[in-house]
Amino acid sequence: MEFTMFVSTSALLITTRAELREAVALNTAGFKVTVRAPDRLALQVWSRAPAVLIDNYVAQAVTELGLPRRSSLHLLVDNGAQRHVWVNAVKLNVERVMVLPDAFPALKETVRAAGRDAPAVTVIAAPLDGRGHREAEGLRRLRGAGA
């Protein structure tokens, strides 16, 4: 049996700063944003998020993770002097640099679009056989043996 379902995905915010996390939450109220620190970031979360927001304070740490390039990547920068903004933007190949607080409307639209454009995922479900195995496991073994 095969069916399509929509997986609840959200924009991903990569930061270690509580004040940025709170500011993003306040300015994107009503939309889900997943927050991760660079050292707690899984490749699957990075790859599946429809939009990724990276705090400039942790951009170097994200670069050092060696994650694959992706689209819809945005660098968040506080209004005021920060070092290496454009170096980080180029290294990460970001789509846009958002200077906060002025860019909060653009940030909200990015998060809204991330929820709207969440990809559909095809799920194949198979009932358990008498031994508690899924029929799909047997099919996978047969295909691996050249069947």
C-alpha positions as semicolon CSV with decimal commas, in nm:
position;residue;x (nm);y (nm);z (nm)
1;M;0,000;0,000;0,000
2;E;0,143;0,341;-0,093
3;F;0,022;0,686;0,004
4;T;0,155;1,040;0,014
5;M;0,159;1,244;0,330
6;F;0,290;1,586;0,418
7;V;0,563;1,586;0,678
8;S;0,562;1,874;0,925
9;T;0,881;2,056;0,834
10;S;0,989;2,396;0,948
11;A;1,254;2,655;0,895
12;L;1,578;2,575;1,075
13;L;1,753;2,839;1,288
14;I;2,115;2,764;1,375
15;T;2,225;2,967;1,676
16;T;2,352;2,944;2,031
17;R;2,215;3,282;2,140
18;A;1,896;3,288;2,346
19;E;1,825;3,652;2,254
20;L;1,822;3,571;1,881
21;R;1,610;3,262;1,939
22;E;1,356;3,472;2,131
23;A;1,357;3,756;1,875
24;V;1,296;3,512;1,589
25;A;1,017;3,341;1,785
26;L;0,847;3,675;1,855
27;N;0,875;3,789;1,495
28;T;0,760;3,462;1,339
29;A;0,475;3,391;1,581
30;G;0,239;3,129;1,443
31;F;0,509;2,954;1,240
32;K;0,729;2,670;1,357
33;V;1,104;2,722;1,365
34;T;1,337;2,440;1,467
35;V;1,643;2,564;1,658
36;R;1,978;2,385;1,668
37;A;2,327;2,475;1,782
38;P;2,600;2,387;1,529
39;D;2,729;2,104;1,748
40;R;2,376;1,955;1,767
41;L;2,299;1,973;1,396
42;A;2,221;1,653;1,206
43;L;2,268;1,624;0,831
44;Q;1,908;1,508;0,793
45;V;1,774;1,822;0,964
46;W;2,000;2,042;0,748
47;S;1,894;1,867;0,428
48;R;1,519;1,851;0,492
49;A;1,456;2,203;0,624
50;P;1,288;2,411;0,352
51;A;1,482;2,718;0,474
52;V;1,790;2,754;0,694
53;L;1,866;3,066;0,898
54;I;2,223;3,090;1,027
55;D;2,329;3,330;1,302
56;N;2,644;3,508;1,188
57;Y;2,796;3,443;1,532
58;V;2,805;3,068;1,457
59;A;2,861;3,086;1,080
60;Q;3,226;2,981;1,103
61;A;3,130;2,675;1,310
62;V;2,865;2,582;1,052
63;T;3,120;2,621;0,770
64;E;3,360;2,388;0,952
65;L;3,095;2,113;0,964
66;G;3,146;2,058;0,590
67;L;2,774;2,028;0,518
68;P;2,666;2,001;0,155
69;R;2,564;2,319;-0,025
70;R;2,193;2,385;-0,040
71;S;1,944;2,648;-0,147
72;S;1,730;2,875;0,072
73;L;2,013;2,956;0,310
74;H;2,001;3,293;0,492
75;L;2,259;3,463;0,716
76;L;2,118;3,660;1,010
77;V;2,324;3,960;1,117
78;D;2,262;4,201;1,403
79;N;2,236;4,568;1,310
80;G;2,577;4,706;1,397
81;A;2,932;4,601;1,343
82;Q;2,999;4,231;1,309
83;R;3,313;4,079;1,176
84;H;3,336;3,859;0,869
85;V;2,975;3,898;0,752
86;W;3,055;3,892;0,381
87;V;3,327;3,627;0,419
88;N;3,075;3,403;0,596
89;A;2,808;3,478;0,337
90;V;3,038;3,374;0,053
91;K;3,173;3,064;0,231
92;L;2,821;2,941;0,305
93;N;2,686;3,045;-0,037
94;V;2,386;3,214;0,125
95;E;2,091;3,335;-0,076
96;R;2,043;3,645;0,139
97;V;2,195;3,837;0,428
98;M;1,924;3,962;0,665
99;V;2,023;4,254;0,886
100;L;1,808;4,248;1,198
101;P;1,587;4,408;1,322
102;D;1,512;4,574;0,986
103;A;1,479;4,239;0,808
104;F;1,223;4,085;1,046
105;P;0,940;4,123;0,785
106;A;1,155;3,939;0,526
107;L;1,244;3,677;0,786
108;K;0,877;3,619;0,866
109;E;0,797;3,576;0,496
110;T;1,087;3,330;0,457
111;V;0,959;3,120;0,748
112;R;0,601;3,140;0,616
113;A;0,714;3,024;0,271
114;A;0,915;2,740;0,429
115;G;0,599;2,601;0,587
116;R;0,397;2,650;0,270
117;D;0,655;2,486;0,045
118;A;0,721;2,183;0,265
119;P;0,786;1,882;0,039
120;A;0,553;1,588;0,010
121;V;0,706;1,256;0,115
122;T;0,601;0,919;-0,021
123;V;0,565;0,655;0,247
124;I;0,534;0,286;0,167
125;A;0,354;0,097;0,440
126;A;0,338;-0,280;0,456
127;P;0,156;-0,492;0,714
128;L;0,350;-0,712;0,954
129;D;0,364;-1,080;0,872
130;G;0,310;-1,353;1,132
131;R;0,668;-1,324;1,257
132;G;0,647;-0,947;1,307
133;H;0,845;-0,860;0,992
134;R;0,727;-0,618;0,732
135;E;0,655;-0,759;0,387
136;A;0,873;-0,482;0,249
137;E;1,179;-0,640;0,417
138;G;1,125;-0,959;0,219
139;L;1,090;-0,762;-0,103
140;R;1,410;-0,572;-0,030
141;R;1,601;-0,899;0,023
142;L;1,464;-1,040;-0,303
143;R;1,560;-0,728;-0,499
144;G;1,909;-0,742;-0,348
145;A;1,944;-1,105;-0,469
146;G;1,865;-1,006;-0,825
147;A;1,491;-1,079;-0,821
